C-alpha cells in the first residue's frame, strides 16, 4: 500500500514511553501489511473540521491518527493517548497548499472577524506574496493583525517548519524567494520541502529503519540547507558549521551515505574524535542504510591511527604525559622557564610535529603568551630532543608522534589511502589529527568534509585551516536552523558565550518552544542533590524514560556522587563512558562524556565558580594566555552541557555561581 509518515507523527511518538512506542510500532506494521485487520478498529472521523482523518486502535488508551490522501495514500500524522489524539485532530488540518502544491500539516487558527482598531502589522506584505511563500490561506488574516514579536512567534509555531523559517527571515529583513510549485505526485515525493516533512514508505524494511529511533527524525527529514551540504559536489576540502542542535552530525551521516552512493566500492572514511561518537555514527549509518558498505570505514581517529601503525609499521607503545613529565621537570631546573611552561611548550611542539631544529626555530608561536629568544628556543629544543630519545629507547611514542609518523608514511605513498573522508566534531581535533587525515585522503573532488561548531571546542585552541593546507573558502556552509533545542534553552545557552560568538549563534532560528530553564542556587551540595533527585523523579513520573534524562557534572567525583544519590532513592542510572554499550537508567557523567549526545531533559549539577572554570587547571597554567584559553574551553564546556537538552534544563550550584552565569536569572 502507498503510505507516508509525517514529521508530526515522529514528534508525537517521541512523547510516549518506550513501552507505548513499541505498541505503536507494532500497530503501524500491522496497518501497512493489512489495513483491514479487525484489531485496528479503523474508522473515519466524521465530526471534525478536516475531512479525511482516520483513527487506528493501538490499545484501550492509545490511538494513531492517519490522513487519507487520494494519491499519496495514508499519511501517519499523529499518535497519542485517546483524548490527546482526538484533541489533535480537532486543532490540526492537512491540505495541499493552493500556491506551492506542498502537502502541509498545520495547526488550525481561529478565524478573526472583528478588527477593533487600526494595526501596524509586523509583516506588511501582500496576501499574494505570503501565499507564494506557503502561508495557508487561513493564516493570512491573523498575520495581518500581529504587532508584537511574541504574538508572531506564537502564531506561526503551528505552521510547517519551512514556512516558519521564511516568515522569520522576512521579519528579520532578509530577502525571501518563494519555493517552486509542485505539480505532480512524483514531484511531491522528490521535492526538498516535502522530504523535510514527509517520508514516503516504499517497503517494510524502510519502515522498520524509520521507526527504530523515532526521536532521531533527522534520519528522515533533511532541511534544504542540510541537503545542499549533503548532495553538493565540492572541488576540494569543504566544511559545514553551525551551533548545537543544527544537525551537523546529521549532515555528516547523510554525506557519508551519499559518498558511498557516488563512489561505490571505493575506500571511504567516516571518523570523529572518540570511540563512543564513532559507535553512534556507526549505529546511525545502519539505520540510514540498513547495512554499512564494506568500503566505508567508521572509526575514531585514535583507533584508526593505532590500527594502521600496528598493521603497516608494527606495534608501538603510547606514552602519556605521566611518562615523560619527570624528564621534562628535571630538565626545566636548568632553564629560565618553570616546569609548567616547559610541559606546555613540549605539547605545542609535539602537536605540530616540530621534531627537527629547522622546523622549530622558524615556526610561528603566535598565541603562545610567552615570547622566546633564539637562544631560549635552542635550549628548549635540546631538552625536547633528549626526551624523544628517551621515549625511543623505551619503544614509545606520544600519540601525536604516532600521527606524524603515519602522516609522513602516507605522504610517501607507503600507506593505503581513502578516496574521501567525512569528519564529525572536527573542532576538537588538533593539528596532528587533521594533518594525518589530510595525508590519508587522496587529492581530488569531495576528498575531505568537516562538520564542526567552534563554540563547542573543549579540547583544542583555535586553528588556522589555511596553515594546515585546508583551504575551504567558497566551500563552507553554515547551518542556521536549530531542530533539537527549544528557543528558551537555546537562548540560555547563547548567553554563556562571549559577545562576538553569541551574536553569530543568535542568528540561528530555533523553532521549538518549551519551559524556561531553571537555574537554582542552594546553600549546600546536599540541598542541591536533594532538589536534583526530586527533579529527576518528577520527569520519570511525567513519563520521560530514564535514558532520556542526562545529569552532567564538571568532574568525575560529582558524577559518582549523583549516581549514589539516585541509587539511594531507587532510581536506576548508568555512568556515561566512551564505550559502545550503556545499561538502562538515567545517564550520569561529566560534560566531556556527553559530547555529541542529547537528552529530552538535562540537569547540570555543580555550576560553581571553582568548577566552571576548574580551579585546579587554572593554577597549573604557565601563563595568562594559557589561563585564558582554559577559561574559554570551560565556557564552551558549559555551553555544551546546556545545549544537550531538548526540552527541559535544570542547573544547580552551591556557594558562588560560575562567572559564565553572569546575566542569567537565578531562582
C-alpha positions in Angstrom: 0.0 0.0 0.0 1.1 3.6 -0.5 1.9 5.4 2.7 3.9 8.2 4.2 4.9 9.3 7.7 4.7 13.0 8.7 7.2 14.8 10.9 4.3 15.4 13.3 3.9 11.7 13.8 7.6 11.3 14.9 7.3 14.2 17.3 4.3 12.8 19.0 5.8 9.3 19.1 8.8 10.6 20.9 6.5 11.9 23.7 5.4 8.4 24.6 7.0 5.9 26.9 9.2 3.2 25.5 6.6 0.5 26.0 3.9 2.7 24.3 6.3 3.4 21.4 6.7 -0.3 20.9 3.0 -0.9 20.8 2.6 1.9 18.3 5.3 0.5 16.1 3.6 -3.0 16.1 0.3 -1.4 15.1 2.0 0.6 12.3 3.5 -2.6 10.8 0.2 -4.4 11.1 -1.6 -1.5 9.4 0.8 -1.3 6.5 0.6 -5.1 6.0 -3.2 -5.3 6.3 -5.1 -2.0 6.8 -8.4 -4.0 7.1 -7.2 -6.1 10.0 -10.1 -6.2 12.5 -7.9 -5.5 15.5 -7.2 -2.0 14.2 -10.8 -1.0 14.5 -10.1 1.6 11.9 -12.8 4.2 11.3 -13.2 7.6 9.6 -13.6 10.6 11.9 -16.7 12.4 10.7 -17.3 15.2 13.2 -14.1 17.1 12.6 -13.2 20.2 10.6 -10.8 18.5 8.2 -12.2 15.5 6.3 -10.0 12.6 5.6 -8.8 11.7 9.1 -8.9 8.1 10.3 -8.4 6.6 13.8 -6.4 3.4 14.4 -6.8 1.4 17.6 -3.5 0.6 19.4 -4.9 -0.4 22.8 -7.5 0.9 25.2 -5.6 4.1 25.7 -3.5 4.7 22.5 -4.6 5.9 19.1 -2.9 6.6 15.7 -4.3 9.3 13.6 -3.9 8.8 9.8 -4.9 11.1 6.9 -6.1 9.6 3.6 -4.8 11.4 0.6 -6.2 10.3 -2.8 -2.7 10.0 -4.4 -0.2 9.6 -1.6 -2.3 7.1 0.3 -2.4 7.1 4.1 -0.3 9.6 5.9 0.5 8.7 9.6 0.0 12.1 11.2 -0.1 11.7 15.0 -0.2 9.2 17.8 -1.0 9.6 21.5 -3.4 8.9 24.3 -7.1 8.7 23.3 -8.2 12.2 24.4 -5.0 13.8 23.3 -5.2 12.2 19.9 -8.7 13.4 19.2 -7.9 16.9 20.5 -5.0 17.0 18.0 -7.4 16.2 15.2 -9.7 19.0 16.3 -6.9 21.5 16.2 -5.0 20.4 13.0 -5.6 20.1 9.4 -3.9 18.6 6.3 -4.2 20.3 2.9 -2.3 20.8 -0.3 -1.3 24.4 -0.4 -3.0 26.3 -3.3 0.2 28.0 -4.5 3.1 25.8 -3.6 1.4 22.4 -4.1 3.1 21.2 -0.9 1.1 18.9 1.3 1.0 20.7 4.7 0.1 19.6 8.2 -0.5 22.6 10.4 -2.5 23.8 13.4 -5.9 25.4 12.8 -6.0 29.1 13.5 -9.2 30.7 14.7 -10.9 33.0 12.2 -10.8 36.6 13.2 -14.0 38.5 12.2 -13.7 41.9 14.1 -10.8 44.3 14.0 -11.4 46.8 16.8 -8.7 49.3 15.7 -6.1 50.0 13.0 -2.9 48.0 13.4 0.7 48.1 12.1 1.5 44.5 11.2 5.0 43.1 11.7 4.8 41.6 8.3 3.3 44.2 6.0 3.3 42.1 2.8 0.6 41.4 0.3 -1.6 38.3 0.7 -0.5 37.0 -2.8 3.2 37.1 -1.8 2.6 35.4 1.6 0.6 32.7 -0.2 3.5 32.2 -2.6 5.7 31.6 0.5 3.5 28.8 1.6 1.3 30.5 4.2 -2.0 28.7 4.4 -5.0 30.9 3.4 -6.5 30.7 6.9 -3.4 32.4 8.4 -3.4 35.5 6.2 -5.9 37.5 8.2 -4.3 36.6 11.6 -0.9 37.5 10.3 -2.1 40.9 9.2 -3.1 41.7 12.8 0.1 40.7 14.5 2.0 43.7 16.0 4.4 42.2 18.5 7.2 39.6 18.2 5.8 37.2 20.8 2.5 37.2 19.1 4.2 36.4 15.8 6.2 33.5 17.3 3.2 32.1 18.9 1.0 32.3 15.8 3.5 30.8 13.4 4.5 28.0 15.7 1.6 26.0 14.4 2.9 26.2 10.8 5.1 23.8 8.9 8.8 24.4 9.7 9.8 25.7 6.2 7.0 28.3 6.3 8.1 29.4 9.8 11.6 29.9 8.6 10.5 32.0 5.6 8.4 34.3 7.8 11.1 34.7 10.4 13.5 35.6 7.6 11.0 38.2 6.4 10.7 39.6 9.9 14.5 39.9 10.3 14.7 41.8 7.0 16.1 39.1 4.7 15.0 38.6 1.1 12.9 35.5 0.7 12.3 33.8 -2.6 9.1 31.7 -3.0 9.7 28.0 -3.5 9.0 26.3 -6.8 5.5 24.9 -7.2 4.9 21.2 -7.0 2.7 20.0 -9.9 2.6 16.2 -9.7 2.7 13.4 -7.1 6.1 12.4 -8.4 7.4 15.9 -7.8 5.8 15.9 -4.3 7.7 12.8 -3.3 11.0 14.2 -4.5 10.6 17.9 -3.6 13.1 19.0 -0.8 10.3 20.7 1.1 8.1 17.6 1.1 11.1 15.5 2.2 11.5 17.9 5.0 8.1 16.9 6.4 7.1 13.6 4.8 8.8 10.2 4.4 7.3 8.1 1.6 7.4 4.5 2.6 8.4 2.0 -0.1 8.7 -1.2 1.9 8.6 -2.6 5.4 12.4 -2.7 5.7 12.4 1.1 5.1 9.6 1.5 7.6 11.5 -0.6 10.2 14.5 1.7 9.9 12.4 4.8 10.0 10.7 3.8 13.3 13.7 2.4 15.0 14.6 5.6 16.8 11.6 8.0 16.4 13.3 10.9 18.3 16.0 10.9 15.6 13.8 12.5 13.0 17.0 13.7 11.2 17.2 10.1 9.8 14.4 11.0 7.5 13.9 14.8 7.2 16.7 17.0 5.9 16.4 20.7 5.7 17.2 22.2 2.3 20.4 23.8 3.6 21.4 20.5 5.1 20.6 18.8 1.8 22.9 21.2 -0.1 25.8 20.2 2.1 25.0 16.5 1.7 24.5 16.4 -2.0 26.8 19.1 -3.4 30.0 18.1 -5.2 33.0 20.0 -3.9 36.3 20.6 -5.7 38.3 20.2 -2.6 38.1 20.2 1.2 34.7 21.5 2.5 33.1 22.1 5.9 29.7 22.6 7.4 29.4 24.7 10.6 26.6 25.6 13.0 25.7 25.9 16.7 24.5 23.0 18.8 21.2 21.5 17.5 21.6 22.5 13.9 22.2 18.9 12.7 25.9 18.8 11.8 26.1 15.1 12.7 23.0 14.5 10.6 24.8 16.1 7.7 27.9 14.1 8.3 26.0 10.8 8.3 24.0 11.6 5.2 27.2 12.9 3.5 28.9 9.6 4.1 25.9 7.7 2.7 25.9 10.0 -0.4 29.6 9.4 -1.0 29.1 5.7 -0.7 26.5 6.0 -3.4 28.6 8.4 -5.5 31.8 6.3 -5.3 30.7 2.7 -5.0 33.4 0.3 -3.8 36.0 3.0 -3.3 37.5 3.2 0.2 35.7 5.9 2.3 36.1 7.0 5.9 33.7 8.4 8.5 35.5 9.5 11.6 35.4 11.6 14.8 37.5 12.1 17.9 36.3 9.3 20.4 35.1 5.8 20.4 31.6 6.5 21.7 30.8 9.0 19.0 32.2 6.7 16.4 29.8 4.0 17.7 26.9 6.3 17.4 27.9 7.2 13.9 28.0 3.5 13.0 24.6 2.9 14.5 23.2 5.9 12.7 24.5 4.6 9.3 23.0 1.2 10.0 19.6 3.0 10.5 20.1 5.1 7.4 21.4 2.4 5.0 20.3 -0.8 6.6 23.8 -2.2 6.2 27.1 -0.3 6.2 29.1 -0.9 3.0 32.4 -2.8 3.4 34.1 0.1 1.6 33.0 2.6 4.3 35.2 2.6 7.4 33.6 4.1 10.6 36.3 4.5 13.2 37.6 7.2 15.6 40.9 8.8 14.8 42.8 7.2 17.8 41.7 3.7 16.9 42.3 4.2 13.2 45.9 5.5 13.7 46.8 2.8 16.2 45.4 0.1 13.8 47.3 1.4 10.8 50.5 1.6 12.7 50.2 -1.9 14.0 49.3 -3.3 10.5 51.9 -1.4 8.5 54.7 -0.3 10.8 54.4 -2.7 13.7 53.1 -2.3 17.3 54.3 0.6 19.4 53.6 1.8 23.0 51.9 5.1 23.5 53.5 7.5 26.1 51.2 9.7 28.1 52.2 12.9 29.8 52.7 10.9 33.0 55.5 9.0 31.3 57.7 11.9 30.2 56.7 14.5 32.8 59.5 13.7 35.2 62.1 14.1 32.5 60.8 17.5 31.5 60.6 18.6 35.1 64.1 17.6 35.7 65.4 19.3 32.6 63.5 22.5 33.4 65.6 23.0 36.6 68.4 24.3 34.3 66.2 26.6 32.3 64.8 30.1 32.9 61.2 28.9 32.5 59.1 27.0 35.0 58.1 23.3 34.6 54.5 24.2 33.6 55.7 26.3 30.7 58.2 23.6 29.6 55.5 21.0 29.6 53.2 23.3 27.7 55.8 24.1 25.0 56.6 20.4 24.6 53.0 19.7 23.9 52.9 22.6 21.4 55.9 21.3 19.6 54.6 17.7 19.7 51.2 18.7 18.4 52.7 20.4 15.3 55.3 17.7 14.7 58.3 20.1 15.0 60.8 17.3 15.6 63.8 19.0 13.9 65.6 22.2 14.9 65.0 23.7 11.4 61.2 23.3 11.8 61.0 24.5 15.4 63.2 27.6 15.1 61.2 29.1 12.3 57.7 28.0 13.3 55.5 30.9 14.4 54.5 30.8 18.1 51.7 33.4 17.9 49.2 33.0 20.8 51.7 31.1 23.0 51.8 34.0 25.5 55.5 33.8 26.4 58.0 35.1 23.8 61.3 33.2 23.3 64.7 34.3 22.1 66.5 32.2 19.5 68.8 31.0 22.3 65.9 30.0 24.6 64.3 28.1 21.7 67.6 26.2 21.2 67.8 25.3 24.9 64.2 24.1 24.9 64.7 22.1 21.8 67.7 20.3 23.2 65.6 19.3 26.2 62.8 18.0 24.0 65.3 16.1 21.8 66.6 14.2 24.9 63.0 13.4 25.9 62.3 12.0 22.4 65.5 9.9 22.6 64.4 8.5 26.0 61.0 7.6 24.6 62.5 6.0 21.6 64.8 3.9 23.8 61.8 2.5 25.6 60.0 1.8 22.3 57.4 4.6 23.0 55.8 7.4 21.0 53.5 10.1 22.0 50.1 9.8 20.2 50.9 13.0 18.3 54.3 11.4 17.4 52.5 8.4 16.1 50.2 10.5 14.0 53.0 12.5 12.5 54.9 9.3 11.7 51.9 7.9 9.9 51.4 11.2 8.1 55.0 11.0 6.7 54.4 7.4 5.5 51.1 8.3 3.9 52.7 11.3 2.1 55.4 9.0 0.8 52.8 6.6 -0.6 53.6 3.9 2.0 50.1 3.6 3.5 46.7 2.8 1.9 44.7 5.9 1.3 40.9 6.7 1.3 39.1 8.2 -1.6 37.3 10.6 0.8 36.7 11.2 4.5 33.9 12.8 6.5 35.0 14.1 9.9 32.4 14.9 12.6 33.1 17.1 15.6 36.2 18.4 13.8 36.6 21.4 16.2 38.1 19.0 18.8 40.8 17.6 16.5 44.3 19.2 16.7 46.9 19.8 14.1 48.4 16.3 14.4 45.0 14.7 13.8 43.9 17.0 10.9 47.3 16.8 9.1 47.2 13.0 9.5 43.7 12.8 8.0 44.7 15.2 5.1 47.6 12.9 4.2 45.4 9.8 4.4 43.0 11.0 1.8 43.7 11.3 -1.9 43.6 14.7 -3.6 40.6 15.4 -5.7 36.9 16.5 -5.5 34.9 15.6 -2.4 38.0 14.4 -0.6 37.6 16.0 2.8 34.4 17.1 4.5 34.4 18.5 8.1 31.4 19.1 10.4 32.1 21.4 13.4 31.0 24.1 15.8 33.7 26.4 17.2 31.5 27.2 20.2 31.8 23.5 21.3 35.6 23.4 21.2 36.6 21.9 24.5 39.9 20.2 23.8 41.9 22.3 21.3 42.7 26.0 20.9 41.5 27.7 17.6 43.4 26.7 14.5 44.2 28.3 11.1 42.8 26.0 8.4 45.0 27.6 5.8 48.1 26.9 7.9 47.3 23.2 7.6 46.7 23.3 3.9 42.9 23.0 4.3 41.5 25.8 2.1 37.7 25.8 2.4 36.9 29.3 1.2 33.9 29.0 -1.1 33.2 25.5 0.1 31.8 26.3 3.6 28.1 26.0 4.5 26.6 27.4 7.7 23.5 25.8 9.2 21.1 28.3 10.8 18.1 26.3 12.0 18.1 24.6 15.4 15.9 21.5 15.2 16.7 20.0 18.6 16.5 22.6 21.3 13.7 24.8 22.5 14.1 28.5 22.0 14.2 29.1 25.7 17.1 26.6 26.2 19.0 27.9 23.1 18.8 31.5 24.4 20.0 30.5 27.9 23.0 28.6 26.3 23.8 31.5 24.0 24.2 33.9 26.9 27.2 31.8 28.1 29.2 32.7 25.0 31.4 35.8 24.5 29.6 38.6 22.7 31.2 38.0 19.2 30.3 34.3 19.3 26.9 34.9 20.9 25.9 37.3 18.1 26.8 34.7 15.5 24.8 32.0 17.3 21.9 34.3 17.8 21.4 34.4 14.0 20.2 30.7 14.3 16.4 30.1 14.2 15.1 27.9 17.0 11.6 26.8 16.1 10.6 24.8 19.2 9.2 26.3 22.4 9.2 24.9 25.9 9.5 25.8 29.6 12.1 28.3 30.8 15.3 26.7 32.1 15.6 26.6 35.9 18.9 28.0 37.3 19.0 27.4 41.1 21.3 28.5 44.0 21.5 26.2 47.1 23.0 26.6 50.5 24.9 23.4 50.3 25.8 20.4 48.0 23.4 18.3 50.0 20.5 20.7 49.3 21.3 20.8 45.6 21.5 17.0 45.5 18.1 16.7 47.1 16.5 19.1 44.6 18.1 17.3 41.7 16.8 13.9 42.7 13.3 15.4 43.1 13.6 16.9 39.6 14.6 13.6 38.1 11.7 11.9 39.9 9.2 14.4 38.6 10.3 13.7 35.0 10.1 10.0 35.5 6.6 10.4 36.9 5.7 12.5 33.9 6.5 9.6 31.6 10.0 10.6 30.5 12.1 7.4 30.1 15.2 7.2 32.3 17.5 7.0 29.2 16.2 10.4 28.0 17.4 12.2 31.2 21.1 13.3 31.5 22.8 14.6 34.6 26.1 16.3 33.8 28.9 17.4 36.0 32.4 19.0 35.6 34.3 16.4 37.4 34.0 12.6 37.7 33.7 12.5 41.5 30.5 14.6 41.3 29.0 12.2 38.7 29.7 9.3 41.1 28.1 11.3 43.9 24.9 11.8 41.8 24.7 8.2 40.8 24.9 7.2 44.5 22.2 9.7 45.4 19.9 8.4 42.6 20.6 4.8 43.7 19.7 5.6 47.3 16.2 6.7 46.0 15.7 3.6 43.9 16.3 5.4 40.6 18.3 3.4 38.1 21.2 5.1 36.5 24.3 4.4 34.4 27.6 6.3 34.2 28.5 7.6 30.7 31.7 6.4 29.2 33.2 6.2 25.7 32.2 2.6 25.4 29.6 1.4 22.9 27.1 -0.2 25.3 25.1 1.5 28.0 23.0 0.0 30.7 19.4 1.2 31.4 18.8 4.2 33.6 19.3 7.9 33.9 22.6 8.9 32.1 25.1 10.4 34.5 28.6 11.6 33.6 30.9 14.5 33.0 30.1 17.0 30.3 33.1 15.6 28.3 31.4 12.2 28.3 28.2 13.7 27.0 29.8 15.3 23.9 27.7 14.6 20.9 24.7 13.3 22.9 21.3 14.8 23.5 18.5 14.2 26.1 14.9 15.3 26.5 15.9 16.6 30.0 19.3 17.7 31.2 20.5 18.7 34.7 23.8 20.4 35.1 24.9 19.6 38.7 27.6 21.9 40.2 27.7 25.1 38.0 30.0 26.6 40.7 32.7 29.2 40.4 35.5 26.8 41.3 34.3 24.2 38.7 33.5 26.3 35.6 36.3 27.2 35.1 38.1 24.4 37.0 40.4 26.0 39.6 42.9 23.1 39.7 43.6 23.5 35.9 43.9 27.3 36.1 46.5 27.0 38.9 48.7 24.8 36.7 48.7 27.1 33.7 52.1 28.5 32.8 50.9 31.9 31.5 47.9 34.2 31.5 47.4 33.3 27.8 47.1 29.6 28.8 44.7 30.5 31.6 42.5 32.5 29.2 42.5 29.5 26.8 41.4 27.3 29.7 38.6 29.7 30.7 37.3 29.7 27.2 37.4 26.0 27.0 35.3 25.7 30.2 32.9 28.4 29.0 32.4 26.3 25.9 32.1 23.2 28.1 29.2 24.8 30.0 27.6 25.7 26.6 27.9 22.1 25.5 26.2 21.0 28.8 23.3 23.4 28.4 22.8 22.6 24.7 22.5 18.8 25.3 18.9 19.4 26.4 16.0 19.3 24.0 13.0 20.2 26.2 13.9 21.0 29.8 17.1 22.2 31.6 17.9 22.4 35.3 21.1 24.0 36.6 22.1 23.8 40.2 25.1 25.3 42.2 26.0 26.0 45.8 28.1 28.8 47.0 29.3 31.2 44.3 28.0 30.6 40.8 30.2 30.2 37.7 31.2 33.7 36.3 29.8 32.4 33.0 26.3 32.5 34.5 26.5 36.3 34.9 23.3 37.8 33.5 21.3 34.6 33.9 18.2 34.7 36.2 18.7 32.5 39.3 15.9 31.1 41.4 
